């Protein structure tokens, strides 16, 4: 294996990845105007990938995977939205496919921006646009952070979206408390207190409730409602959960390949993770994700498993036994993929049997994006965090699949709430703290002589004169401590003439800190899209559309 660490920093498009600082600013790297050519170059590059994956070549696998993906996305989307997508080219082949994805949650508009670029890029490239609902991730919290308080003293408030457990994969996270769920929109509106006049939640949450009647899984209901909302902007995309992708025969060929070659994959995976940490000086063993472990003769593989009855994600370990593969979660479940004439064919039957028993086996993040980039799409669109972490995936593709990784697009935006956030900065706080420090160590500079009586002026001048006698003394080993204590004593004595000035500075400091905290709260770009103004988001995505069409 080639020992390289520079590969993790050599992609040109990674150098300029920064969150846009201005409100309404966005980032697309490579440039939007070049995305069609990027997609075409990716297709040509990976067409020559020599490795067989699950007993067939990568080009053959990609054709199968895309056909299955498009069909599944059409079937999923038709449950709640009309589909108007052309699935075949004139020569009978499959069209280009552009893909992005995210967890089914109330993400911020900068994440939503990926879907805008997905639609506009696919429209120009005559490609099918598909958003993967990453429902194999867990729901971190049953509450959503929204804006509360008022414009002068805004604060973050956690509003429960449901009164149920967190930590369950979205795929199996059902709505537990119908009343809490139904009243979420009203409670968010009450929290906003009129700071935002036309919040999205007013019109959006009824859509979520409507979809929940058909699909009681919380994440799926939110994702479908969000997809319906996108019709107002004319976005023509398909959606499908990653859980559906993980059940497709094409994906199982990748699973089989990774399980059979688990030792080699583990070595390459861990090398790439370690190199990423060295390059980015990370000490955490969980970033960008943990290394795969070896426990006795069990090799950890990049998959999760759980059951419908016990939806707690656990790692998947594999070992060879009796010529077949034995699988375990390392705790309570163990099973064997029996030997057969065709390894993959045997896995296919075993996998479906596990599904019938309520057993889920799903991809982790590295496999999700690896599969999406190598076989599902000609162009994959990342957010900022995923784009940086996927440098690890790049190296895995290079080493494990022996081909150059396809170039991905990074897209993000900054959209701030339509509430005045003030102009106070941390610099203003630092200046006031410095003034208080000057007041302590150089009080003579700030004494208001015009407000002092004659006796007070005489006392102050005498203290200052005595202080400066000590200051003018040459510092020696013998007098250093006495000199320091004397100067400090005079500074303290002079404070009695600055009581009013100190109180006023402290008042200004506290007021400025409060204003800074308000500014930081209101200036965040990470608020859920449901509390933004309908008019504001309409205008933002209309501006995005005009810009994309102009390029």
DRENTOR-455996 format. One line per 3 residues: number of its first residue (from 1); their letters; for each residue x, y, z of C-alpha. Coordinates in nm, 3 decimals, m for minus. Layout:
residues N
NUM) A) X/Y/Z  ... .
//
This chain:
residues 551
1) XXX) 0.000/0.000/0.000  0.134/0.344/m0.091  0.209/0.547/0.220 .
4) XXX) 0.085/0.897/0.147  m0.052/1.177/0.361  m0.035/1.462/0.110 .
7) XXX) m0.332/1.315/m0.079  m0.556/1.442/0.198  m0.478/1.804/0.113 .
10) XXX) m0.407/1.799/m0.259  m0.762/1.857/m0.393  m0.771/2.212/m0.531 .
13) XXX) m1.137/2.265/m0.450  m1.078/2.204/m0.077  m0.855/2.507/m0.027 .
16) XXX) m1.127/2.770/m0.038  m1.397/2.601/0.168  m1.520/2.871/0.405 .
19) XXX) m1.863/2.952/0.541  m1.984/3.267/0.360  m1.967/3.557/0.603 .
22) XXX) m2.225/3.784/0.441  m2.599/3.734/0.482  m2.736/3.577/0.165 .
25) XXX) m2.392/3.468/0.047  m2.327/3.121/m0.089  m2.042/2.893/m0.183 .
28) XXX) m2.029/2.641/m0.468  m1.695/2.465/m0.532  m1.612/2.382/m0.809 .
31) XXX) m1.795/2.676/m0.966  m2.155/2.610/m1.066  m2.077/2.681/m1.431 .
34) XXX) m1.832/2.388/m1.438  m2.047/2.123/m1.270  m2.171/1.963/m1.593 .
37) XXX) m1.814/1.913/m1.711  m1.716/1.781/m1.369  m1.996/1.524/m1.388 .
40) XXX) m1.892/1.415/m1.737  m1.528/1.384/m1.634  m1.632/1.175/m1.332 .
43) XXX) m1.828/0.939/m1.555  m1.536/0.894/m1.794  m1.287/0.848/m1.511 .
46) XXX) m1.476/0.578/m1.324  m1.578/0.394/m1.641  m1.221/0.264/m1.644 .
49) XXX) m1.215/0.145/m1.281  m1.066/m0.206/m1.317  m1.183/m0.367/m0.995 .
52) XXX) m1.474/m0.606/m0.971  m1.717/m0.533/m0.691  m1.940/m0.818/m0.580 .
55) XXX) m1.839/m1.034/m0.876  m1.913/m0.776/m1.151  m1.719/m0.477/m1.286 .
58) XXX) m1.771/m0.133/m1.147  m1.933/0.004/m1.472  m2.178/m0.287/m1.471 .
61) XXX) m2.252/m0.231/m1.104  m2.308/0.141/m1.158  m2.567/0.076/m1.430 .
64) XXX) m2.751/m0.167/m1.204  m2.728/0.064/m0.903  m2.860/0.368/m1.089 .
67) XXX) m3.148/0.179/m1.245  m3.250/0.052/m0.903  m3.200/0.395/m0.744 .
70) XXX) m3.411/0.580/m1.001  m3.690/0.325/m0.981  m3.691/0.332/m0.601 .
73) XXX) m3.685/0.714/m0.594  m3.978/0.733/m0.833  m4.180/0.488/m0.626 .
76) XXX) m4.102/0.670/m0.301  m4.172/1.018/m0.438  m4.499/0.914/m0.603 .
79) XXX) m4.640/0.839/m0.260  m4.692/1.210/m0.202  m4.585/1.414/m0.508 .
82) XXX) m4.629/1.397/m0.884  m4.316/1.290/m1.070  m4.210/1.449/m1.396 .
85) XXX) m3.864/1.314/m1.469  m3.730/1.162/m1.790  m3.557/0.835/m1.702 .
88) XXX) m3.402/0.729/m2.032  m3.184/0.889/m2.295  m3.260/0.863/m2.664 .
91) XXX) m3.015/0.576/m2.707  m3.197/0.377/m2.441  m2.930/0.420/m2.175 .
94) XXX) m2.966/0.569/m1.831  m2.944/0.947/m1.787  m2.682/1.116/m1.574 .
97) XXX) m2.766/1.117/m1.204  m2.682/1.397/m0.959  m2.719/1.322/m0.588 .
100) XXX) m2.709/1.495/m0.252  m2.838/1.390/0.087  m2.904/1.482/0.448 .
103) XXX) m3.073/1.362/0.762  m3.453/1.410/0.769  m3.452/1.700/1.012 .
106) XXX) m3.530/2.071/1.031  m3.187/2.178/0.907  m3.075/2.535/0.844 .
109) XXX) m3.115/2.709/0.504  m2.746/2.663/0.427  m2.810/2.289/0.411 .
112) XXX) m3.126/2.340/0.207  m2.911/2.529/m0.043  m2.761/2.194/m0.150 .
115) XXX) m3.101/2.092/m0.285  m3.126/2.415/m0.482  m2.792/2.348/m0.649 .
118) XXX) m2.895/1.986/m0.706  m3.205/2.095/m0.897  m3.044/2.372/m1.101 .
121) XXX) m2.733/2.171/m1.190  m2.938/1.867/m1.292  m3.171/2.083/m1.499 .
124) XXX) m2.877/2.226/m1.695  m2.707/1.887/m1.726  m3.030/1.706/m1.820 .
127) XXX) m2.970/1.473/m1.528  m3.197/1.307/m1.276  m3.172/1.483/m0.939 .
130) XXX) m3.207/1.263/m0.630  m3.190/1.354/m0.263  m3.097/1.070/m0.027 .
133) XXX) m3.281/1.082/0.305  m3.013/0.963/0.546  m3.248/0.779/0.779 .
136) XXX) m2.986/0.533/0.907  m2.853/0.815/1.129  m3.001/0.858/1.475 .
139) XXX) m3.232/1.131/1.593  m3.004/1.317/1.834  m3.278/1.502/2.021 .
142) XXX) m3.656/1.511/2.036  m3.636/1.892/2.069  m3.556/2.166/1.821 .
145) XXX) m3.361/2.479/1.912  m3.560/2.791/1.819  m3.547/3.163/1.887 .
148) XXX) m3.711/3.301/2.200  m3.715/3.612/2.417  m3.725/3.944/2.233 .
151) XXX) m3.501/4.146/2.002  m3.315/4.306/2.294  m3.267/3.984/2.489 .
154) XXX) m3.301/3.695/2.246  m3.223/3.345/2.363  m3.222/2.989/2.240 .
157) XXX) m3.518/2.776/2.347  m3.558/2.402/2.303  m3.908/2.320/2.183 .
160) XXX) m4.000/1.948/2.190  m4.110/1.812/1.855  m4.225/1.489/2.016 .
163) XXX) m4.229/1.342/2.366  m4.035/1.028/2.287  m3.684/0.885/2.307 .
166) XXX) m3.384/1.012/2.114  m3.097/0.801/1.984  m3.320/0.590/1.760 .
169) XXX) m3.243/0.567/1.386  m3.482/0.785/1.184  m3.589/0.478/0.988 .
172) XXX) m3.763/0.336/1.296  m3.834/0.655/1.494  m4.212/0.681/1.510 .
175) XXX) m4.418/0.966/1.655  m4.483/0.892/2.023  m4.696/1.181/2.150 .
178) XXX) m4.953/1.304/1.898  m5.042/1.613/2.106  m4.683/1.732/2.144 .
181) XXX) m4.620/1.668/1.775  m4.938/1.845/1.662  m4.873/2.155/1.877 .
184) XXX) m4.509/2.197/1.774  m4.591/2.466/1.517  m4.794/2.672/1.764 .
187) XXX) m4.528/2.649/2.034  m4.259/2.762/1.790  m4.478/3.054/1.681 .
190) XXX) m4.537/3.151/2.044  m4.164/3.132/2.116  m4.086/3.369/1.831 .
193) XXX) m4.317/3.627/1.988  m4.370/3.822/1.669  m3.998/3.874/1.599 .
196) XXX) m4.053/3.704/1.260  m4.383/3.799/1.101  m4.434/3.513/0.853 .
199) XXX) m4.240/3.211/0.982  m4.229/2.905/0.758  m4.361/2.687/1.040 .
202) XXX) m4.710/2.838/1.002  m4.758/2.683/0.658  m4.504/2.403/0.682 .
205) XXX) m4.613/2.217/0.994  m4.962/2.137/0.859  m4.783/1.964/0.569 .
208) XXX) m4.582/1.757/0.818  m4.902/1.661/1.001  m5.060/1.563/0.669 .
211) XXX) m4.768/1.337/0.575  m4.755/1.188/0.927  m5.106/1.049/0.874 .
214) XXX) m4.967/0.844/0.586  m4.617/0.782/0.725  m4.594/0.787/1.107 .
217) XXX) m4.214/0.789/1.105  m4.119/1.137/1.223  m3.816/1.189/0.997 .
220) XXX) m3.993/1.063/0.687  m4.292/1.289/0.751  m4.065/1.594/0.786 .
223) XXX) m3.865/1.502/0.474  m4.175/1.450/0.261  m4.328/1.778/0.379 .
226) XXX) m4.003/1.960/0.303  m3.995/1.802/m0.043  m4.354/1.917/m0.104 .
229) XXX) m4.256/2.268/0.005  m3.981/2.273/m0.258  m4.248/2.268/m0.531 .
232) XXX) m4.307/2.639/m0.461  m3.956/2.705/m0.597  m3.999/2.476/m0.897 .
235) XXX) m3.739/2.222/m0.788  m3.779/1.900/m0.984  m3.609/1.632/m0.777 .
238) XXX) m3.671/1.282/m0.650  m3.615/1.151/m0.298  m3.551/0.810/m0.146 .
241) XXX) m3.437/0.696/0.200  m3.093/0.544/0.241  m3.264/0.252/0.414 .
244) XXX) m3.425/0.166/0.079  m3.088/0.193/m0.098  m2.938/m0.050/0.155 .
247) XXX) m3.190/m0.315/0.050  m3.107/m0.301/m0.322  m2.920/m0.596/m0.479 .
250) XXX) m2.656/m0.365/m0.625  m2.570/m0.230/m0.279  m2.545/m0.584/m0.143 .
253) XXX) m2.269/m0.651/m0.396  m2.069/m0.375/m0.227  m2.150/m0.522/0.115 .
256) XXX) m2.029/m0.864/0.005  m1.710/m0.716/m0.140  m1.632/m0.523/0.180 .
259) XXX) m1.704/m0.822/0.402  m1.491/m1.059/0.195  m1.203/m0.808/0.179 .
262) XXX) m1.264/m0.673/0.529  m0.902/m0.691/0.649  m0.766/m0.496/0.355 .
265) XXX) m1.048/m0.241/0.380  m0.989/m0.198/0.752  m0.618/m0.135/0.700 .
268) XXX) m0.678/0.123/0.428  m0.965/0.286/0.616  m0.763/0.327/0.935 .
271) XXX) m0.457/0.456/0.750  m0.670/0.725/0.584  m0.832/0.824/0.914 .
274) XXX) m0.495/0.847/1.091  m0.347/1.054/0.811  m0.645/1.292/0.821 .
277) XXX) m0.596/1.342/1.195  m0.225/1.412/1.151  m0.282/1.662/0.872 .
280) XXX) m0.558/1.845/1.060  m0.396/1.803/1.404  m0.694/1.628/1.558 .
283) XXX) m0.657/1.447/1.889  m1.011/1.313/1.911  m1.043/0.944/1.832 .
286) XXX) m1.396/0.999/1.701  m1.315/1.255/1.429  m1.370/1.238/1.143 .
289) XXX) m1.493/0.894/1.256  m1.349/0.613/1.468  m1.105/0.358/1.333 .
292) XXX) m1.232/0.008/1.258  m1.133/m0.238/1.529  m1.002/m0.595/1.532 .
295) XXX) m1.131/m0.804/1.825  m0.968/m1.146/1.826  m1.056/m1.285/1.482 .
298) XXX) m1.356/m1.052/1.444  m1.304/m0.759/1.204  m1.521/m0.450/1.242 .
301) XXX) m1.688/m0.338/0.918  m1.840/0.004/0.834  m2.203/m0.088/0.897 .
304) XXX) m2.466/m0.050/1.169  m2.717/m0.308/1.282  m3.024/m0.303/1.504 .
307) XXX) m3.370/m0.458/1.519  m3.718/m0.312/1.495  m3.788/m0.428/1.851 .
310) XXX) m3.459/m0.289/1.985  m3.363/0.010/1.765  m3.019/0.075/1.916 .
313) XXX) m2.738/0.093/1.660  m2.448/m0.145/1.710  m2.132/m0.217/1.513 .
316) XXX) m2.107/m0.506/1.269  m1.818/m0.753/1.302  m1.736/m1.025/1.048 .
319) XXX) m1.511/m1.330/1.049  m1.466/m1.633/0.828  m1.591/m1.968/0.960 .
322) XXX) m1.634/m2.300/0.782  m1.571/m2.131/0.449  m1.857/m1.886/0.505 .
325) XXX) m1.900/m1.559/0.692  m2.016/m1.518/1.048  m2.171/m1.186/1.147 .
328) XXX) m2.223/m1.038/1.494  m2.305/m0.710/1.669  m2.054/m0.805/1.938 .
331) XXX) m2.322/m0.821/2.206  m2.630/m1.034/2.155  m2.668/m1.125/1.789 .
334) XXX) m2.467/m1.370/1.583  m2.554/m1.539/1.255  m2.384/m1.711/0.966 .
337) XXX) m2.410/m1.649/0.594  m2.413/m2.014/0.480  m2.181/m2.146/0.216 .
340) XXX) m2.313/m2.160/m0.139  m2.204/m2.190/m0.500  m2.240/m1.813/m0.538 .
343) XXX) m2.122/m1.607/m0.246  m2.323/m1.301/m0.342  m2.634/m1.503/m0.423 .
346) XXX) m2.619/m1.663/m0.081  m2.583/m1.322/0.084  m2.887/m1.191/m0.104 .
349) XXX) m3.113/m1.460/0.036  m2.965/m1.431/0.386  m3.005/m1.051/0.389 .
352) XXX) m3.372/m1.068/0.292  m3.432/m1.331/0.558  m3.276/m1.103/0.819 .
355) XXX) m3.501/m0.820/0.704  m3.807/m1.040/0.741  m3.700/m1.104/1.100 .
358) XXX) m3.678/m0.729/1.172  m3.299/m0.711/1.152  m3.158/m0.390/0.995 .
361) XXX) m2.806/m0.372/0.850  m2.723/m0.025/0.726  m2.425/0.169/0.596 .
364) XXX) m2.219/0.407/0.802  m2.133/0.752/0.668  m1.814/0.650/0.486 .
367) XXX) m1.993/0.372/0.294  m2.299/0.590/0.229  m2.095/0.858/0.051 .
370) XXX) m1.853/0.610/m0.107  m2.146/0.424/m0.266  m2.321/0.744/m0.371 .
373) XXX) m2.009/0.883/m0.536  m1.875/0.567/m0.699  m2.192/0.400/m0.826 .
376) XXX) m2.507/0.603/m0.774  m2.413/0.938/m0.924  m2.211/1.130/m1.176 .
379) XXX) m2.201/1.424/m0.934  m2.238/1.422/m0.558  m2.308/1.747/m0.371 .
382) XXX) m2.171/1.777/m0.019  m2.216/2.032/0.255  m1.911/2.191/0.414 .
385) XXX) m1.854/1.936/0.691  m1.906/1.633/0.471  m1.677/1.776/0.205 .
388) XXX) m1.386/1.802/0.446  m1.439/1.459/0.601  m1.472/1.299/0.259 .
391) XXX) m1.102/1.351/0.203  m1.081/1.022/0.392  m1.320/0.862/0.143 .
394) XXX) m1.105/0.993/m0.142  m0.804/0.808/m0.007  m1.004/0.489/0.049 .
397) XXX) m1.125/0.498/m0.312  m0.768/0.549/m0.436  m0.620/0.269/m0.231 .
400) XXX) m0.901/0.014/m0.209  m1.061/0.050/m0.552  m0.739/0.152/m0.730 .
403) XXX) m0.885/0.450/m0.915  m0.901/0.826/m0.876  m1.206/0.936/m0.674 .
406) XXX) m1.477/1.133/m0.851  m1.471/1.506/m0.780  m1.760/1.618/m0.562 .
409) XXX) m1.926/1.956/m0.533  m1.939/2.149/m0.206  m2.234/2.381/m0.158 .
412) XXX) m2.341/2.589/0.141  m2.494/2.926/0.215  m2.541/3.176/0.496 .
415) XXX) m2.892/3.302/0.559  m2.950/3.495/0.880  m3.281/3.560/1.049 .
418) XXX) m3.464/3.878/0.938  m3.416/4.036/1.281  m3.183/4.328/1.348 .
421) XXX) m2.874/4.190/1.518  m2.695/4.514/1.609  m2.334/4.603/1.539 .
424) XXX) m2.159/4.512/1.865  m1.846/4.298/1.828  m1.609/4.120/2.062 .
427) XXX) m1.366/4.408/1.996  m1.603/4.648/2.176  m1.600/4.422/2.482 .
430) XXX) m1.220/4.395/2.474  m1.186/4.774/2.458  m1.402/4.825/2.766 .
433) XXX) m1.218/4.555/2.959  m0.890/4.723/2.865  m1.023/5.056/2.996 .
436) XXX) m1.109/4.892/3.328  m0.759/4.752/3.339  m0.614/5.097/3.270 .
439) XXX) m0.833/5.233/3.548  m0.675/4.984/3.786  m0.310/5.025/3.690 .
442) XXX) m0.304/5.390/3.572  m0.575/5.560/3.780  m0.403/5.901/3.762 .
445) XXX) m0.500/5.927/3.394  m0.873/5.915/3.469  m0.919/6.117/3.790 .
448) XXX) m1.194/6.382/3.735  m1.015/6.673/3.903  m1.294/6.915/3.815 .
451) XXX) m1.531/6.726/4.045  m1.292/6.702/4.343  m1.272/6.935/4.641 .
454) XXX) m0.946/7.116/4.714  m0.858/6.867/4.988  m0.930/6.571/4.758 .
457) XXX) m0.715/6.720/4.482  m0.427/6.770/4.723  m0.457/6.411/4.848 .
460) XXX) m0.474/6.270/4.496  m0.174/6.474/4.379  0.028/6.366/4.683 .
463) XXX) m0.049/5.999/4.621  0.040/6.031/4.254  0.369/6.203/4.337 .
466) XXX) 0.461/5.928/4.586  0.369/5.661/4.332  0.590/5.815/4.065 .
469) XXX) 0.881/5.834/4.305  0.869/5.456/4.321  0.820/5.424/3.947 .
472) XXX) 1.129/5.637/3.877  1.344/5.427/4.105  1.577/5.191/3.929 .
475) XXX) 1.463/4.835/3.981  1.712/4.621/4.171  1.704/4.275/4.318 .
478) XXX) 1.676/4.424/4.667  1.392/4.674/4.603  1.183/4.494/4.336 .
481) XXX) 0.922/4.348/4.571  0.886/4.661/4.788  0.859/4.874/4.473 .
484) XXX) 0.583/4.649/4.332  0.386/4.650/4.661  0.416/5.026/4.701 .
487) XXX) 0.294/5.103/4.347  0.001/4.863/4.391  m0.090/5.027/4.724 .
490) XXX) m0.095/5.375/4.569  m0.307/5.250/4.276  m0.556/5.110/4.526 .
493) XXX) m0.560/5.432/4.726  m0.635/5.633/4.412  m0.939/5.417/4.334 .
496) XXX) m1.149/5.615/4.584  m1.145/5.905/4.337  m1.273/5.685/4.052 .
499) XXX) m1.578/5.516/4.204  m1.820/5.681/3.962  m1.599/5.619/3.659 .
502) XXX) m1.557/5.250/3.748  m1.930/5.201/3.799  m2.004/5.361/3.464 .
505) XXX) m1.746/5.149/3.282  m1.875/4.833/3.447  m2.230/4.927/3.349 .
508) XXX) m2.122/4.987/2.989  m1.931/4.658/2.986  m2.229/4.456/3.106 .
511) XXX) m2.460/4.628/2.858  m2.214/4.565/2.575  m2.174/4.199/2.672 .
514) XXX) m2.552/4.165/2.670  m2.569/4.331/2.327  m2.292/4.104/2.200 .
517) XXX) m2.476/3.795/2.323  m2.790/3.917/2.147  m2.592/3.983/1.830 .
520) XXX) m2.438/3.637/1.839  m2.776/3.472/1.889  m2.945/3.664/1.611 .
523) XXX) m2.649/3.639/1.373  m2.629/3.259/1.382  m2.688/3.088/1.048 .
526) XXX) m2.774/2.755/1.212  m3.139/2.810/1.300  m3.390/2.553/1.166 .
529) XXX) m3.550/2.664/0.842  m3.898/2.651/0.996  m3.845/2.978/1.189 .
532) XXX) m3.726/3.179/0.890  m3.951/3.418/0.703  m4.141/3.270/0.407 .
535) XXX) m4.079/3.590/0.211  m3.710/3.589/0.299  m3.652/3.230/0.180 .
538) XXX) m3.859/3.288/m0.134  m3.641/3.587/m0.220  m3.318/3.404/m0.137 .
541) XXX) m3.389/3.096/m0.349  m3.527/3.313/m0.631  m3.193/3.497/m0.632 .
544) XXX) m3.012/3.159/m0.641  m3.224/3.050/m0.938  m3.152/3.369/m1.130 .
547) XXX) m2.781/3.341/m1.063  m2.770/2.975/m1.172  m2.961/3.046/m1.492 .
550) XX) m2.727/3.335/m1.571  m2.428/3.099/m1.562 .
//
